[in-house]
Amino acid sequence: MAYPVITNCPVCSKTLKITKLNCTHCHTTIENEFELSPFSSLSKEQLHFVEVFLVCRGNIKEVEKELGISYPTVRGKLTDIITSLGYETKKKNEVDEKKVVAMLENGEISTEEAIRLLKEE
């Protein structure tokens, strides 16, 4: 049985490095320092969200339906994942207001959600 890769040391919490790869077929072993994908640091819940987001082709309205959550929750989960991957999230600004209006016009969010999002800024 295979276990998920852990990325932090259970003793000191520092980042672990993968140093050994084994072939289960021919038993070849390769030792070196290997890098993990940034996605390996995401939780199972975050990875599931990313999978749903990709299957929905980034359509937030579809993600809302698929997961049964609101637009602000989808946006919050995206922000958490972006931060977990090591990227800075954009500060709210005038461009976001235009996006909220566009989403409202396209029927992606309700009037109430648009008002709430604009008041958050």
C-alpha positions in Angstrom: 0.0 0.0 0.0 1.4 3.4 -1.0 1.1 6.4 1.4 0.8 10.0 0.4 4.1 11.9 0.4 4.6 14.0 3.4 6.4 17.3 2.8 7.4 18.4 6.3 9.4 16.6 9.0 7.2 15.2 11.8 9.9 16.1 14.3 11.0 19.7 13.4 8.5 20.7 10.8 11.2 21.6 8.2 10.7 20.8 4.5 11.7 17.2 3.6 13.7 16.3 0.5 13.1 13.1 -1.5 16.4 11.4 -1.8 15.6 7.9 -3.0 13.5 6.4 -5.9 12.8 2.7 -6.3 11.4 0.8 -9.2 8.9 -1.8 -7.9 9.4 -3.9 -11.1 13.1 -4.3 -11.5 14.2 -3.0 -8.1 16.5 -0.3 -9.5 17.2 2.4 -6.9 18.2 5.9 -7.7 19.6 8.2 -5.0 19.9 12.0 -5.3 18.0 15.1 -4.2 14.7 15.4 -6.0 12.2 18.3 -5.9 8.5 18.0 -5.3 5.9 19.9 -7.1 4.5 22.8 -5.2 1.1 21.0 -5.5 2.4 18.3 -3.2 2.2 20.7 -0.3 -1.6 21.1 -0.7 -4.0 19.3 1.5 -6.4 16.6 0.1 -9.2 19.1 0.3 -7.3 21.7 -1.6 -6.3 19.2 -4.3 -9.9 18.1 -4.6 -10.9 21.8 -5.1 -8.2 22.3 -7.7 -9.4 19.2 -9.6 -13.0 20.4 -9.5 -11.9 23.9 -10.6 -10.0 22.4 -13.6 -12.8 20.1 -14.6 -15.1 23.1 -14.5 -12.6 25.0 -16.7 -12.3 27.7 -14.1 -15.9 28.6 -14.3 -16.7 29.8 -10.8 -20.4 29.4 -11.2 -19.9 25.7 -12.1 -17.6 25.2 -9.2 -20.3 26.7 -6.9 -22.8 24.2 -8.3 -20.5 21.2 -8.2 -19.3 21.8 -4.6 -22.5 23.5 -3.3 -20.7 26.6 -2.0 -21.1 30.3 -2.6 -19.0 32.6 -4.8 -17.1 34.2 -1.8 -16.3 30.7 -0.5 -14.9 29.6 -3.9 -12.9 32.8 -4.0 -11.6 32.3 -0.5 -10.5 28.7 -1.3 -8.7 29.9 -4.4 -6.9 32.6 -2.4 -5.8 30.0 0.2 -4.5 27.7 -2.5 -2.7 30.5 -4.3 -1.0 31.4 -1.0 -0.2 27.8 -0.2 1.6 27.5 -3.6 3.8 30.4 -2.5 2.3 33.2 -4.6 1.1 36.5 -3.4 -2.6 37.3 -3.8 -3.5 40.5 -5.6 -4.7 43.3 -3.4 -8.3 44.4 -4.1 -8.4 47.4 -6.5 -10.4 49.0 -9.2 -9.9 46.1 -11.6 -11.7 43.8 -9.1 -14.7 46.1 -9.2 -14.9 45.8 -13.0 -14.6 42.0 -12.6 -17.5 42.0 -10.1 -19.7 44.1 -12.5 -18.8 41.8 -15.4 -19.6 38.7 -13.4 -23.0 40.2 -12.4 -23.7 41.1 -16.0 -22.9 37.5 -17.1 -25.1 36.1 -14.4 -22.2 34.4 -12.6 -23.1 36.0 -9.3 -26.3 37.4 -7.8 -26.9 41.1 -7.0 -26.6 40.4 -3.3 -23.2 38.7 -3.8 -22.0 41.6 -6.0 -23.0 44.2 -3.4 -21.3 42.2 -0.6 -18.1 41.8 -2.7 -18.0 45.5 -3.5 -18.5 46.4 0.2 -15.5 44.2 1.1 -13.2 46.3 -0.9 
